[in-house]
Structures are given as C-alpha cells and as structure tokens.
Amino acid sequence: MTGKAYPLERRALLLGGGASLMLAGYAQAKPRTPMLGLADTTVRKELTRDYAGTLRAVAAMGYGLFGFRLASYVANDPSEPTPQDKAQMVRDAGMAVGVVRLGVRGGDYDRQFDQAAAIGARIVALTTAPIFIASRTLGQTTRAALDTYIPQLAALGEKAKAAGLTLAYHNHWYDLLPLDGDRPLDLMASRIAPDLLSFEVDLAWAWYAGVAPLDLLKALGPRVVSIHLKDIDRTRGTAITDHAVAPGRGEMDYAALMPRIGQRTRATGYVEVDNPEDGLAAARGAMAYLRGQ
C-alpha cells in the first residue's frame, strides 16, 4: 500500500493537528527503532492447535514481545494453558512477556493481578469497560452507567498499582464517540489520576471513530504505554471487527503514519488483527511491512 494516493481529508485525519481534544499535551520524544510485539488475538486459532509451536513461529518472524490473555477465550476451557505456562512458552520461544489482558467481564481481579505479577508482566490491559458490552449493541451505554463505572476503574487502577503493575485501558471506536456531549475516554483520563490509569491506544479504532491517531497519541502523552497496530478495510466482511486487517493492507496509509509514531510516544507497538483467516500469515505480513517503513 506504500505510495497509495489518499483523499486529502483522510490524510489530514491520519496526520492530525486539527482535532480538539480535552486531554493533556505531551512533549515529543526522540525517534527510535521500535521493537514490535504481537497480540495473541492475531494468532488465536493457531494457538489453540499448537501454543508452543505458534510462539516459535512468531518469534522467528522477529517479534520480541508477546501479549496474551490471563483468562481463556472460552470460559472454563481445560485445554487453555495457565498464565504461568504461557509465560514460560513465550520465554522458551525467545520472546519476552508483553502486555497481559484482564478478563473483560470482571471476575477475581486480585487473583489476576497476582498472576500477572508472578509471571513478570509489567502492564495489565483492560480490553474494554464492561458497561460497553452489557447491552445487545456493542459499545452502547448510558452516561449514568459511565459516571458510575469510572470510580470503579480508578479502584481497579489502585489494585494494579498495589501489585506493582500498570493498568492500561484499551480504546475502541465507541469510547471515542461523544456520550451526552463528552467522549468516554476523555472522562476516564480527566477523572482518574495518571498513576492509576494509563492507555493502550488502538490506532485503527481511533481512525474508525474519526479521530486522528497521532493527535490521540500526542494528547495522552506519557500515559500511552502500549499501541495496537492494525489497519481498516471496510470492504472486508460484515462485522466491524472483520474490517481489521494487517497494517499496510487497508486505508490508513501506515507509510505516512509509522515515521511519526516515534515522535509522539515511546510505547511499544503490538500488531493486532482481530479476525484474520490466517493469523500467522497476517503476523508475517505485518512484520515485513512495518520493518520496511
């Protein structure tokens, strides 16, 4: 997709500079050559067939970090490796444990924080707020529910901090859309202290919401501790998550985006493709494309 022509308004959105955000600014960081991580979502199908073998294949592509869920994708799945086993297989493959993910629907967070600390994780991510998956429509909630939830999220951050961990909230498109005049992500950032809540910025979901990815990175500044790298192809599939493709295979013009990311943040980028037909092929293609930028 390098060199592809994009409509002026889309390039302006990509490069940012015009969005009005309510969050704090950030001084530019020095450019760097980033280490790339992979989120387990990309190779979920392959992991269920051969967890250790899939990790070895991922490491051979050049990924240095692997992020995974502490809980199983399927409740009470006896075939799911324990967090300790996952961490050991990651290290045996030659990678380091990256961002680990909490169960979205709650559960025993104290136990999950203990597990994360025990395997040497530093960042625990919350994929989304439970209030956004409580209704039949993904991302739909009320302002009252959000106002009630934000103190709960702050309390979760307190627990993570006590365990020596950093809690990061992962954005989607819906928490960047106004809810009764305010964007949920803005309210989380303004109402919760930075030492209790950081952010894992998904560039593609920001783009999907009409938010310039670079503007969001700059606005959140040092609170960004992880980045998810994927692209958007609205012609693919029917569900919104079907539109997620590997960087360089969609409409976002990563060739223009990648050189500027290092000027906005020092956070590690993780390739995450939500529902690829072939996860290993998606991971391999993403690595080849991003290393070429």
Secondary structure as GFF3:
##gff-version 3
##sequence-region A 1 293
A	DSSP	alpha_helix	8	15	.	.	.	ID=ss1
A	DSSP	beta_strand	36	39	.	.	.	ID=ss2
A	DSSP	three_ten_helix	40	43	.	.	.	ID=ss3
A	DSSP	alpha_helix	44	49	.	.	.	ID=ss4
A	DSSP	alpha_helix	51	60	.	.	.	ID=ss5
A	DSSP	beta_strand	65	69	.	.	.	ID=ss6
A	DSSP	alpha_helix	83	92	.	.	.	ID=ss7
A	DSSP	beta_strand	96	101	.	.	.	ID=ss8
A	DSSP	alpha_helix	109	118	.	.	.	ID=ss9
A	DSSP	beta_strand	123	126	.	.	.	ID=ss10
A	DSSP	three_ten_helix	130	132	.	.	.	ID=ss11
A	DSSP	alpha_helix	143	162	.	.	.	ID=ss12
A	DSSP	beta_strand	166	170	.	.	.	ID=ss13
A	DSSP	three_ten_helix	174	176	.	.	.	ID=ss14
A	DSSP	alpha_helix	184	191	.	.	.	ID=ss15
A	DSSP	beta_strand	198	202	.	.	.	ID=ss16
A	DSSP	alpha_helix	203	208	.	.	.	ID=ss17
A	DSSP	alpha_helix	213	220	.	.	.	ID=ss18
A	DSSP	three_ten_helix	221	223	.	.	.	ID=ss19
A	DSSP	beta_strand	224	229	.	.	.	ID=ss20
A	DSSP	beta_strand	231	232	.	.	.	ID=ss21
A	DSSP	three_ten_helix	240	243	.	.	.	ID=ss22
A	DSSP	beta_strand	244	245	.	.	.	ID=ss23
A	DSSP	alpha_helix	254	261	.	.	.	ID=ss24
A	DSSP	beta_strand	268	271	.	.	.	ID=ss25
A	DSSP	alpha_helix	279	291	.	.	.	ID=ss26
###
